[in-house]
Amino acid sequence: MAPSHVLKCCQKVLAWVPVAFIALVVAWSYYAYVVELCVFTISSTAEKVVYLVVFHLSFVMFVWSYGKTIFTSPATPSNEFCLSKADKEQYEKEERPESQQEILRRAAKDLPIYTTTASRAIRYCDRCQLIKPDRCHHCSACDVCVLKMDHHCPWVNNCVGFSNYKFFLLFLMYSLLYCLFVAATVLQYFIKFWTLCRRKAAENCPKNELPDTHAKFHVLFLFFVAAMFFISILSLFSYHCWLVGKNRSTIETFRAPTFRNGPDKNGFSLGCSKNLREVFGDEKKYWLLPIFTSLGDGCNFPTRLVIMDPEQLTVSSQNEPAKSSVANQSFPTRPLSESQNRLLSGDCQWVETGPEEENVKSGAKKHIIVSLES
């Protein structure tokens, strides 16, 4: 028991090594830029002031969003997704998977769950002993079920999911801007120092060249590090921007969620604008600040009721008659998870009418989405 405990402690300590590495690189870049470049290298006071002001703005936003990504705990399912004591005891006693699934179906009948496993079974976590909400997955590193889990990131030593996905995106964006600004402003001095390093003797340097000091090594490495991180982060940030536009997580990109009518990789997509609002919130003034503004509770998400890419809805000119017919349709009272979601609450009115409602309840499989466009 003791060796296992020691091993877990060692794993927890080692998990902070990537974060410590990033912190050291950021601390050195601050020293190299502020002290070695702005204080000892740049002679123009106006240039120093402009560089320092913009640098500190980008630095503060970068560190703020990075810290929020690291120290925001992953959101976990609420107690309503846990089995009752009686159901849990009965579930553990049952040996047949069919009987266990029957217990899970009975427990999940009133829960806002619309996705299943590939074999159409209820998604249940034996480790956490709860029914998984839509888009929830168990993280083996954190040992918890994480709401809208995207991935476990070693560079922040945390799970990226519903509670901190906005912070993670801002962290990528501000780190990208930070590296770009540092590389762009250091470039001219990098060229001058590189030229100076290739001189055989300092006496041969023109008078407008920079002096041969220890600052040149910091400036040279600062440019290389900033450019390297910029290139690597750019691809990751572009990929996650694409994911936000499609309303997918990294996990859902590789394994599409399964709905009533089968796997649908676009099942949660409501159109680019609404997908963006789902992550960043309704108030645009808070979009660029690392404060939580995402919509919903992480357990319940609006779903698309047809397998169709929302971007394709505006391509064909035949969509206009379809839109007018949609406006005249009547809908069931509780269409999946839309009835409790803020994204669609102002876009549609659910009207109850006798004959048409009965047709819907009797098995009509024509589901209609109102206002998928942004």
C-alpha positions in Angstrom: 0.0 0.0 0.0 2.8 2.4 0.9 4.7 2.0 -2.4 1.5 2.7 -4.3 1.0 5.8 -2.3 4.5 7.0 -2.9 4.1 6.3 -6.6 1.0 8.4 -6.8 2.8 11.3 -5.0 5.7 11.0 -7.4 3.3 11.1 -10.4 1.5 14.2 -9.0 4.9 16.0 -8.6 6.1 15.0 -12.0 2.9 16.2 -13.6 3.9 19.8 -12.6 7.2 19.6 -14.5 5.8 20.8 -17.9 4.0 23.7 -16.1 7.2 24.6 -14.2 9.1 24.5 -17.6 6.6 26.9 -19.2 6.8 29.2 -16.1 10.6 29.3 -16.3 10.6 30.1 -20.0 8.0 32.9 -19.4 10.0 34.3 -16.5 13.2 34.3 -18.5 11.4 35.9 -21.5 10.2 38.7 -19.2 13.7 39.3 -18.0 15.3 39.1 -21.4 12.7 41.5 -23.0 12.3 44.1 -20.2 15.9 44.2 -18.8 18.2 43.1 -21.5 16.4 44.5 -24.5 14.4 47.5 -23.3 16.8 48.7 -20.6 20.3 47.8 -21.9 19.8 47.7 -25.7 17.2 50.1 -26.9 18.4 53.7 -26.7 15.2 55.5 -27.8 13.0 56.4 -24.8 9.8 56.6 -26.9 10.5 53.2 -28.3 11.1 51.8 -24.8 7.8 53.2 -23.5 5.7 51.9 -26.4 7.3 48.4 -26.3 7.0 48.1 -22.5 3.3 49.2 -22.4 2.2 46.8 -25.2 4.5 44.0 -23.8 3.0 44.2 -20.3 -0.6 44.2 -21.6 0.0 41.0 -23.6 2.0 39.5 -20.7 -0.7 40.1 -18.1 -3.5 38.7 -20.3 -1.3 35.7 -21.2 -0.4 34.9 -17.6 -4.0 35.6 -16.4 -5.6 33.2 -18.9 -2.8 30.6 -18.3 -3.4 30.7 -14.6 -7.2 30.4 -15.0 -6.7 27.3 -17.2 -4.4 25.7 -14.7 -6.3 26.4 -11.4 -9.9 26.1 -12.6 -11.1 22.7 -11.4 -12.8 20.5 -14.0 -16.6 20.6 -13.8 -18.1 17.3 -12.7 -21.7 15.9 -13.0 -24.2 16.9 -10.4 -25.7 14.5 -7.9 -28.8 13.9 -10.0 -26.6 11.7 -12.3 -25.6 9.4 -9.4 -27.6 6.3 -8.8 -29.7 6.1 -5.7 -28.4 3.8 -3.0 -31.0 1.2 -3.8 -30.3 1.3 -7.6 -26.5 1.1 -6.9 -26.9 -2.0 -4.7 -29.1 -3.6 -7.2 -26.8 -2.7 -10.1 -23.8 -4.2 -8.3 -25.7 -7.4 -7.5 -26.8 -8.0 -11.1 -24.3 -10.0 -13.2 -26.1 -9.8 -16.5 -25.4 -6.7 -18.6 -29.0 -6.6 -19.8 -30.3 -6.4 -16.3 -27.8 -3.7 -15.5 -28.8 -1.7 -18.5 -32.5 -1.9 -17.5 -31.6 -0.4 -14.1 -29.7 2.4 -15.8 -32.5 3.1 -18.2 -35.0 3.4 -15.4 -32.6 5.8 -13.5 -31.9 7.9 -16.6 -35.5 8.2 -17.9 -35.9 11.7 -16.4 -32.3 12.9 -17.1 -31.4 15.2 -20.0 -29.4 12.5 -21.8 -29.7 11.9 -25.5 -26.4 10.2 -26.4 -25.5 6.5 -25.9 -22.6 4.2 -26.5 -22.0 2.8 -29.9 -24.0 -0.3 -28.9 -27.0 1.9 -27.8 -26.3 1.4 -24.1 -26.5 4.0 -21.3 -23.2 5.6 -20.7 -22.2 4.7 -17.2 -18.9 5.2 -15.4 -18.1 2.3 -13.1 -15.2 4.3 -11.6 -17.3 7.3 -10.5 -20.5 5.3 -10.3 -22.7 7.7 -12.1 -24.6 8.0 -15.4 -22.5 10.2 -17.8 -24.2 13.3 -19.1 -23.9 14.1 -22.8 -20.3 15.0 -23.8 -19.0 13.9 -20.4 -16.0 11.5 -20.2 -13.8 10.0 -17.5 -10.3 11.3 -17.3 -7.8 8.7 -16.1 -5.3 11.4 -15.1 -7.7 13.4 -13.0 -9.7 10.3 -12.0 -13.0 12.1 -12.3 -15.7 12.4 -14.9 -15.3 15.8 -16.7 -18.2 17.7 -18.2 -17.7 18.4 -21.9 -14.3 17.0 -21.7 -12.0 18.1 -24.6 -8.6 16.6 -23.5 -6.2 16.4 -20.6 -3.4 18.9 -21.3 0.0 18.2 -19.6 1.1 21.8 -20.2 -1.5 23.0 -17.8 -1.7 19.8 -15.7 -5.4 19.9 -15.9 -8.4 18.7 -17.9 -9.7 21.1 -20.5 -13.5 20.9 -20.4 -16.6 22.9 -19.8 -15.3 24.9 -16.9 -12.1 26.1 -18.4 -12.4 25.7 -22.2 -12.8 29.4 -22.8 -9.7 30.1 -20.6 -7.8 27.5 -22.6 -8.7 29.2 -25.9 -7.8 32.7 -24.5 -4.5 31.2 -23.3 -3.7 30.0 -26.8 -4.7 33.3 -28.3 -2.8 35.5 -25.9 0.3 33.3 -25.9 0.2 33.6 -29.7 0.0 37.4 -29.6 2.7 37.5 -26.9 5.1 35.4 -29.0 4.2 37.4 -32.2 4.8 40.7 -30.5 8.1 39.6 -28.9 9.4 38.1 -32.2 8.4 41.2 -34.3 9.9 43.8 -32.0 13.1 41.8 -31.3 13.7 41.0 -35.0 15.7 44.2 -35.9 17.9 43.8 -32.9 18.3 40.1 -33.6 19.6 41.0 -37.1 22.0 43.6 -35.7 23.4 41.3 -33.1 23.6 38.4 -35.6 25.6 40.7 -37.8 27.8 41.8 -34.9 28.5 38.2 -34.0 29.8 37.6 -37.5 32.4 40.4 -37.3 35.9 39.4 -36.6 36.6 42.3 -34.4 34.4 44.9 -32.8 36.6 47.7 -34.1 35.4 46.9 -37.6 31.7 47.5 -36.7 30.1 50.7 -38.0 29.2 53.3 -35.4 25.5 52.6 -35.7 26.0 49.0 -34.7 25.1 47.7 -31.2 27.8 47.2 -28.7 29.1 43.6 -28.1 27.5 42.9 -24.7 26.0 39.9 -22.9 22.5 41.2 -23.9 23.1 39.8 -27.4 22.8 36.2 -26.3 19.4 36.9 -24.6 18.1 38.8 -27.6 19.2 36.0 -30.0 17.7 33.2 -28.0 14.6 35.3 -27.3 13.8 35.6 -31.0 14.3 31.9 -31.6 12.2 30.8 -28.7 9.4 33.3 -29.5 9.3 32.2 -33.2 9.4 28.5 -32.3 6.5 28.8 -29.8 4.5 31.0 -32.2 4.7 28.4 -35.0 3.8 25.5 -32.7 0.9 27.3 -31.0 -0.5 28.7 -34.3 -1.5 25.2 -35.5 -3.1 24.2 -32.2 -5.0 27.5 -31.9 -6.3 27.2 -35.5 -7.5 23.6 -34.8 -9.4 24.7 -31.7 -11.0 27.6 -33.5 -12.2 25.1 -36.1 -13.6 22.9 -33.2 -15.5 25.9 -31.7 -17.0 26.7 -35.1 -18.2 23.1 -35.4 -19.1 22.8 -31.7 -17.1 19.7 -31.3 -14.5 18.5 -28.7 -11.3 16.8 -29.5 -12.8 13.5 -28.4 -15.9 14.0 -30.5 -13.7 14.6 -33.6 -12.2 11.1 -33.3 -15.4 9.4 -32.0 -18.7 10.9 -33.0 -21.4 11.0 -30.4 -24.3 8.5 -30.9 -27.8 9.8 -30.9 -31.2 8.1 -31.5 -30.6 8.0 -35.2 -27.0 6.9 -35.0 -23.6 8.6 -34.8 -23.6 12.3 -35.8 -20.4 14.4 -35.7 -22.5 17.6 -36.1 -25.1 16.6 -33.5 -24.3 19.5 -31.2 -23.7 22.1 -33.9 -26.1 25.0 -34.0 -24.3 27.2 -36.6 -21.0 29.0 -36.2 -22.4 32.1 -34.4 -24.4 30.1 -31.8 -21.5 27.7 -31.3 -19.3 30.6 -30.5 -21.8 32.0 -28.1 -22.1 28.7 -26.3 -18.4 28.9 -25.4 -17.9 32.7 -24.9 -21.4 33.7 -23.8 -24.0 36.3 -24.9 -22.1 39.5 -23.8 -19.3 40.2 -26.2 -17.6 42.7 -23.9 -16.5 39.7 -21.8 -15.3 37.5 -24.6 -11.6 38.5 -24.4 -11.5 38.4 -20.6 -10.6 35.1 -18.8 -13.8 35.1 -16.7 -16.4 32.3 -17.0 -19.2 33.3 -19.4 -20.0 30.0 -21.1 -23.7 29.2 -21.5 -25.4 26.3 -19.8 -24.5 24.0 -16.9 -22.3 21.5 -18.7 -24.8 18.7 -18.2 -27.4 19.7 -20.8 -26.7 20.8 -24.4 -28.9 21.8 -27.3 -28.8 19.1 -30.0 -29.4 19.1 -33.7 -32.4 16.9 -34.6 -31.4 16.2 -38.1 -28.1 15.0 -39.6 -27.2 18.0 -41.6 -24.3 20.4 -41.7 -25.8 23.8 -40.7 -23.4 25.6 -43.0 -25.1 23.9 -45.9 -28.5 25.3 -45.1 -27.7 28.7 -46.7 -26.2 27.2 -49.9 -29.3 26.2 -51.7 -32.0 28.7 -52.8 -34.6 26.2 -52.0 -34.1 26.9 -48.3 -36.4 30.0 -48.3 -39.6 28.0 -48.9 -38.4 25.6 -46.2 -38.0 28.4 -43.7 -41.5 29.7 -44.3 -42.9 26.2 -43.8 -41.0 25.8 -40.6 -42.5 29.0 -39.2 -46.0 27.5 -39.7 -45.2 24.1 -38.1 -46.2 23.1 -34.6 -43.7 21.3 -32.3 -43.7 19.0 -29.4 -43.6 20.6 -25.9 -40.1 19.2 -24.9 -37.9 18.6 -28.0 -34.8 16.9 -26.5 -32.7 19.4 -24.6 -33.8 22.6 -26.3 -36.5 23.4 -23.8 -34.0 24.3 -21.1 -31.3 26.0 -23.2 -30.7 29.7 -23.4 -29.3 29.5 -27.0 -32.7 28.6 -28.5 -35.1 30.1 -25.9 -35.6 33.3 -27.9 -35.6 31.7 -31.3 -38.7 29.5 -31.3 -42.1 29.1 -29.8 -43.3 25.6 -29.1 -47.1 25.5 -29.8 -49.4 22.8 -28.7 -52.2 21.9 -31.2 -54.3 18.8 -31.0 -54.0 16.8 -34.2 -50.5 17.8 -35.1 -49.2 17.1 -31.6 -50.8 13.7 -31.7 -49.1 13.0 -35.1 -45.7 13.8 -33.5 -46.3 11.6 -30.5 -47.5 8.7 -32.6 -44.1 8.3 -34.2 -43.6 11.0 -36.8 -39.9 11.1 -37.4 -39.7 14.4 -39.1 -37.8 16.7 -36.7 -37.4 20.3 -37.5 -34.8 22.7 -36.2 -35.9 26.3 -35.9 -33.2 28.9 -36.6 -29.9 27.0 -37.0 -28.4 30.0 -38.6 -26.6 32.7 -36.7 
